[in-house]
Amino acid sequence: MEKKEINELQALRDRIALSKPSDAKLYFVTRILREGMQRRKAIADKFLYKVYQIDIDDEIRSYLYTSTICQLDKTLKKDIYLFDYDPISDDTESLFTYSIKGKALAFSDVVINQLSKIPPKVQSIEGIVSEDEELWAYCIGFEEEDHNWVYTFRKILGNKIAIDEKSNPNKNVVQRAINTLFNTESKKLQLLKGEVVALDKQVDCVYFDETFYILKKAPFEQIVGIQEEFKEIALKVVEDLGTTNLIDGINIIEEKVKSSTAIHKKLAKIAKNGGIKNLDTKAINRMNRVAKRYGERNIIQNGRIVLNEEKDIDALLKMLGDYYKTGDVSGKSYGTYSGREIPANKEN
């Protein structure tokens, strides 16, 4: 995994600081379930994304501009580096970059096409939220003098949205979610009427020139729907496993990949580390020794990998993903899919 200096993020912060606060724009991104798709099924590319622009007053615009710069400054003070995006990684490696070049990601349409045009204006929150369309993220756009744009994104949580349900008078105040405001003049808690979307000071990721700079990994993965890419990679990994002719019962993992998203990240991590390319009879013999050492399920028979049930999949993924690791200093053994390869210094 390539390690980069954090000055790339510093450059983006400086670009935002040089833009005019009066030019900052606020957008809402909604996620729409494609027609004929079922929300619970693990199907790649089942969602569409749509961008709306919302008018804001100068006070909100100033707040968004200032809070964004403050959040980036806070991040830049940390002693961290930027790494290329990794599906499974150590928590300490909190900043990543993710290039959308060559990626078949539905969310790419948001940053490549929709934001570069004039999105439709929001007339009401209720008007853009339905059973199939949900408020997904908000985006702040900062325009530079040369008309390039830097965008930041923040995931919107369901509990940060409230719509006044005037359309259903049968519900009383207790049955509805209510929003209140503490009036510092009257010293009273008052009912806040209308539609509410909470905009906080956090930044999940920054986008510029076909690259996302990720400050918060989990929200970023949710925003862009990266699980779609994970599934495509997972399907390819399983296909490659089948072509090795070293695995019996490959259909068990094929069905698992189609029906569950739980193993997609692990297979994507294995693909990134090249675990499939090195699979041969020697590697299988090493797997057998490692499994015996750590009391893992026995899936090796007569020099072949044999999958009889779903429980065997976990053992296979651990072997392919170098799950078992040993500390050079302590000599202790650990179990984790995370970690990145570090070339040893040959001079020492």
C-alpha positions as CSV (number, residue, x, y, z in Angstrom):
1,M,0.0,0.0,0.0
2,E,1.5,3.3,-1.1
3,K,2.1,5.8,1.7
4,K,1.8,9.5,0.8
5,E,2.5,12.7,2.6
6,I,-0.6,14.5,3.9
7,N,0.3,17.6,1.9
8,E,-2.3,16.6,-0.7
9,L,-5.0,17.2,1.8
10,Q,-3.3,20.4,2.8
11,A,-3.4,21.6,-0.8
12,L,-7.2,20.9,-0.9
13,R,-7.7,22.8,2.4
14,D,-5.8,25.8,0.8
15,R,-7.9,25.6,-2.3
16,I,-11.1,25.9,-0.2
17,A,-9.6,28.7,1.9
18,L,-8.9,30.7,-1.4
19,S,-12.4,30.3,-2.6
20,K,-15.0,32.9,-1.8
21,P,-17.4,32.0,1.0
22,S,-20.2,33.7,-1.0
23,D,-19.7,31.2,-3.8
24,A,-20.1,28.1,-1.6
25,K,-23.1,26.0,-2.5
26,L,-25.1,23.3,-0.6
27,Y,-26.4,20.2,-2.3
28,F,-28.5,17.2,-1.1
29,V,-27.8,13.8,-2.5
30,T,-30.6,11.3,-2.5
31,R,-30.4,7.5,-3.0
32,I,-33.1,5.9,-5.2
33,L,-33.8,2.2,-5.4
34,R,-33.8,1.1,-9.1
35,E,-37.1,0.0,-10.4
36,G,-37.7,-3.7,-9.9
37,M,-34.9,-4.1,-7.3
38,Q,-35.4,-5.4,-3.8
39,R,-33.7,-3.4,-1.1
40,R,-32.6,-6.4,1.0
41,K,-31.0,-8.4,-1.8
42,A,-27.2,-8.3,-2.3
43,I,-27.3,-7.0,-5.9
44,A,-24.6,-4.7,-7.3
45,D,-25.7,-1.4,-8.8
46,K,-29.2,-1.5,-7.4
47,F,-29.3,2.2,-6.4
48,L,-29.2,5.5,-8.3
49,Y,-28.2,8.8,-6.9
50,K,-29.7,12.2,-7.6
51,V,-28.3,15.7,-6.7
52,Y,-30.4,18.7,-5.6
53,Q,-29.2,22.2,-4.9
54,I,-30.7,24.0,-1.9
55,D,-30.7,27.7,-1.4
56,I,-29.1,28.9,1.8
57,D,-28.7,32.2,3.6
58,D,-25.3,33.9,4.2
59,E,-25.2,32.8,7.8
60,I,-25.5,29.1,6.9
61,R,-23.0,29.6,4.0
62,S,-20.5,31.2,6.3
63,Y,-21.0,28.4,8.9
64,L,-20.4,25.7,6.3
65,Y,-17.3,27.5,4.9
66,T,-15.7,28.1,8.3
67,S,-16.5,24.7,9.8
68,T,-15.1,22.9,6.8
69,I,-11.8,24.6,7.0
70,C,-11.7,24.1,10.8
71,Q,-12.3,20.4,10.4
72,L,-9.6,20.0,7.8
73,D,-7.2,22.0,10.0
74,K,-8.0,19.7,12.9
75,T,-7.2,16.7,10.8
76,L,-4.0,18.1,9.4
77,K,-2.6,18.6,12.9
78,K,-2.6,14.8,13.4
79,D,0.6,12.8,12.8
80,I,-0.8,10.7,10.0
81,Y,-0.3,9.8,6.4
82,L,-2.5,9.2,3.4
83,F,-2.8,5.6,2.1
84,D,-4.4,4.1,-0.9
85,Y,-7.8,2.8,0.0
86,D,-7.8,-0.6,1.6
87,P,-11.1,-2.6,2.2
88,I,-9.8,-3.9,5.6
89,S,-7.2,-1.8,7.5
90,D,-5.9,-0.9,10.9
91,D,-7.9,1.8,12.7
92,T,-4.8,4.0,13.0
93,E,-4.6,4.4,9.3
94,S,-7.5,6.7,9.2
95,L,-6.9,8.7,6.1
96,F,-7.2,7.2,2.6
97,T,-7.5,8.2,-1.0
98,Y,-9.8,6.5,-3.5
99,S,-9.6,7.1,-7.2
100,I,-12.8,6.6,-9.3
101,K,-10.9,6.3,-12.5
102,G,-12.0,3.1,-14.2
103,K,-14.4,2.2,-11.4
104,A,-18.0,1.2,-12.3
105,L,-19.5,3.0,-9.3
106,A,-23.0,4.3,-9.5
107,F,-22.1,7.3,-7.3
108,S,-19.5,8.5,-9.9
109,D,-22.4,10.0,-11.8
110,V,-22.9,12.4,-8.9
111,V,-19.3,13.9,-9.0
112,I,-18.6,13.5,-12.7
113,N,-21.9,14.6,-14.3
114,Q,-24.6,15.9,-11.9
115,L,-22.6,18.4,-9.8
116,S,-21.0,19.9,-13.0
117,K,-24.4,20.8,-14.3
118,I,-27.2,22.8,-12.6
119,P,-29.1,20.4,-10.4
120,P,-32.8,20.9,-9.7
121,K,-33.6,23.1,-6.7
122,V,-35.1,21.7,-3.5
123,Q,-38.7,23.0,-2.9
124,S,-39.3,20.9,0.2
125,I,-37.6,18.0,1.9
126,E,-40.8,16.0,1.8
127,G,-40.8,16.5,-2.0
128,I,-37.5,14.6,-2.4
129,V,-38.1,11.9,0.2
130,S,-40.3,8.9,-0.5
131,E,-40.4,5.1,0.1
132,D,-37.9,4.5,-2.7
133,E,-35.9,7.8,-2.4
134,E,-34.0,8.7,0.8
135,L,-32.0,11.7,1.8
136,W,-28.5,10.2,1.7
137,A,-25.8,12.9,2.1
138,Y,-25.1,16.5,1.8
139,C,-22.4,18.1,-0.2
140,I,-20.7,21.5,0.0
141,G,-19.2,22.9,-3.2
142,F,-16.3,25.4,-3.2
143,E,-15.5,27.2,-6.5
144,E,-12.0,28.3,-7.3
145,E,-11.1,31.4,-9.4
146,D,-10.3,29.1,-12.3
147,H,-13.8,27.5,-11.9
148,N,-12.5,24.2,-10.6
149,W,-14.6,22.8,-7.7
150,V,-13.7,21.1,-4.5
151,Y,-16.5,19.1,-2.9
152,T,-17.0,17.8,0.7
153,F,-19.5,15.1,1.6
154,R,-21.2,14.2,4.9
155,K,-23.5,11.2,5.4
156,I,-27.0,12.2,6.6
157,L,-28.4,9.9,9.3
158,G,-32.1,9.2,9.5
159,N,-32.4,10.7,13.0
160,K,-31.1,14.0,11.7
161,I,-34.1,14.6,9.4
162,A,-37.6,15.6,10.5
163,I,-40.6,16.5,8.4
164,D,-43.6,18.2,9.8
165,E,-46.5,15.8,9.3
166,K,-49.3,18.4,8.7
167,S,-50.7,16.0,6.0
168,N,-51.8,13.6,8.7
169,P,-53.9,15.6,11.3
170,N,-54.8,12.3,13.0
171,K,-51.4,12.2,14.7
172,N,-51.0,14.1,17.9
173,V,-47.8,15.8,19.0
174,V,-46.7,12.8,21.1
175,Q,-47.1,10.4,18.1
176,R,-45.0,12.6,15.9
177,A,-41.2,13.3,16.1
178,I,-41.0,16.8,17.4
179,N,-38.2,19.3,17.1
180,T,-37.5,22.0,19.7
181,L,-35.4,25.1,20.0
182,F,-34.3,26.7,23.2
183,N,-35.0,30.4,23.0
184,T,-32.2,32.2,24.8
185,E,-34.3,35.4,25.2
186,S,-37.5,33.8,26.6
187,K,-35.5,31.0,28.3
188,K,-38.1,28.6,27.1
189,L,-38.0,25.4,25.0
190,Q,-40.2,26.1,21.9
191,L,-41.6,23.9,19.2
192,L,-39.7,24.2,16.0
193,K,-42.1,23.9,13.1
194,G,-41.2,23.0,9.5
195,E,-38.7,20.6,8.0
196,V,-35.4,20.0,9.7
197,V,-32.1,18.6,8.4
198,A,-29.1,18.8,10.8
199,L,-25.9,20.0,9.3
200,D,-23.0,19.4,11.7
201,K,-19.3,20.4,11.5
202,Q,-18.0,17.0,10.4
203,V,-16.5,16.1,7.0
204,D,-16.5,12.5,5.9
205,C,-14.6,13.0,2.6
206,V,-13.3,15.5,0.1
207,Y,-13.5,15.1,-3.6
208,F,-11.3,16.7,-6.2
209,D,-10.1,15.7,-9.7
210,E,-11.5,12.1,-9.7
211,T,-10.2,11.3,-6.3
212,F,-11.8,11.1,-2.9
213,Y,-9.8,12.0,0.2
214,I,-11.3,10.0,3.0
215,L,-11.4,11.3,6.5
216,K,-14.0,8.9,7.9
217,K,-13.8,5.5,6.3
218,A,-17.2,3.9,7.2
219,P,-19.3,6.9,6.3
220,F,-17.4,7.2,3.0
221,E,-18.2,3.6,2.1
222,Q,-21.8,4.2,2.9
223,I,-22.0,7.4,0.9
224,V,-20.5,6.1,-2.4
225,G,-22.0,2.6,-2.1
226,I,-18.6,1.0,-2.4
227,Q,-20.1,-2.4,-1.4
228,E,-21.1,-2.6,-5.1
229,E,-17.4,-2.7,-6.1
230,F,-16.7,-5.2,-3.3
231,K,-19.2,-7.6,-4.7
232,E,-17.8,-7.4,-8.3
233,I,-14.4,-8.1,-6.9
234,A,-15.7,-10.9,-4.8
235,L,-17.4,-12.6,-7.7
236,K,-14.1,-12.3,-9.8
237,V,-12.1,-13.8,-6.9
238,V,-14.4,-16.8,-6.6
239,E,-14.3,-17.2,-10.4
240,D,-10.5,-17.2,-10.2
241,L,-10.6,-19.8,-7.4
242,G,-12.6,-22.1,-9.6
243,T,-10.1,-21.9,-12.4
244,T,-7.3,-23.2,-10.2
245,N,-9.0,-26.7,-10.2
246,L,-7.7,-27.0,-6.6
247,I,-11.0,-26.6,-4.8
248,D,-13.9,-29.0,-4.4
249,G,-17.3,-27.6,-3.4
250,I,-16.6,-24.2,-5.0
251,N,-20.4,-23.8,-5.4
252,I,-20.8,-23.3,-1.7
253,I,-18.8,-20.1,-1.7
254,E,-20.3,-19.0,-5.1
255,E,-23.8,-19.1,-3.5
256,K,-22.6,-17.4,-0.4
257,V,-21.2,-14.4,-2.4
258,K,-24.4,-14.0,-4.2
259,S,-26.6,-14.1,-1.1
260,S,-24.5,-12.2,1.5
261,T,-22.4,-9.1,1.6
262,A,-20.6,-10.2,4.8
263,I,-17.6,-11.8,3.0
264,H,-17.2,-9.3,0.1
265,K,-14.7,-7.1,2.0
266,K,-12.6,-10.0,3.0
267,L,-12.5,-11.3,-0.6
268,A,-11.7,-7.8,-1.9
269,K,-8.8,-7.6,0.7
270,I,-7.5,-11.0,-0.5
271,A,-7.6,-9.8,-4.1
272,K,-5.7,-6.6,-3.2
273,N,-3.0,-8.7,-1.5
274,G,-2.7,-11.1,-4.4
275,G,-3.8,-14.2,-2.3
276,I,-5.3,-16.0,-5.3
277,K,-2.3,-15.7,-7.6
278,N,-0.1,-17.6,-5.2
279,L,-2.5,-20.6,-4.7
280,D,-0.8,-23.8,-5.7
281,T,-0.1,-27.2,-4.1
282,K,2.8,-25.7,-2.1
283,A,0.5,-23.0,-0.7
284,I,-2.1,-25.6,0.2
285,N,0.5,-27.6,2.1
286,R,1.4,-24.4,4.0
287,M,-2.3,-23.8,4.7
288,N,-2.6,-27.3,6.2
289,R,0.4,-26.7,8.5
290,V,-1.0,-23.3,9.6
291,A,-4.5,-24.7,10.2
292,K,-3.1,-27.5,12.4
293,R,-0.9,-25.0,14.4
294,Y,-3.9,-22.8,15.3
295,G,-6.6,-25.4,15.6
296,E,-8.4,-24.2,12.5
297,R,-11.1,-26.3,10.7
298,N,-9.5,-28.9,8.5
299,I,-10.4,-28.2,4.8
300,I,-7.4,-29.9,3.2
301,Q,-7.8,-33.4,1.9
302,N,-5.3,-35.2,-0.3
303,G,-3.6,-31.9,-1.3
304,R,-6.9,-30.2,-2.2
305,I,-9.2,-27.7,-0.6
306,V,-12.5,-29.3,0.2
307,L,-15.6,-27.2,1.1
308,N,-18.5,-29.2,2.5
309,E,-20.5,-26.5,4.3
310,E,-20.6,-22.8,4.9
311,K,-18.4,-23.0,8.0
312,D,-15.6,-24.1,5.8
313,I,-15.7,-20.8,3.9
314,D,-14.4,-18.9,7.0
315,A,-11.4,-21.3,7.2
316,L,-10.6,-20.8,3.5
317,L,-10.8,-17.0,3.8
318,K,-8.4,-17.0,6.8
319,M,-5.9,-19.1,4.9
320,L,-6.1,-17.0,1.7
321,G,-6.0,-13.7,3.6
322,D,-3.0,-14.5,5.8
323,Y,-5.2,-14.1,8.8
324,Y,-2.7,-15.6,11.2
325,K,0.3,-13.3,11.8
326,T,3.3,-13.4,14.2
327,G,5.0,-10.3,15.7
328,D,8.7,-10.2,15.0
329,V,9.6,-8.7,18.3
330,S,7.2,-10.4,20.7
331,G,6.9,-13.6,18.8
332,K,3.2,-13.6,19.7
333,S,0.6,-14.8,17.2
334,Y,-2.4,-12.6,16.1
335,G,-5.5,-13.1,14.0
336,T,-6.5,-10.3,11.8
337,Y,-7.3,-9.6,8.1
338,S,-6.0,-6.0,8.4
339,G,-2.4,-4.9,7.9
340,R,-0.3,-3.9,4.9
341,E,2.8,-5.4,3.5
342,I,6.0,-3.6,4.5
343,P,9.2,-4.5,2.6
344,A,12.0,-5.5,4.9
345,N,15.2,-3.4,5.0
346,K,17.8,-5.7,3.4
347,E,20.7,-3.7,4.8
348,N,19.8,-4.7,8.4
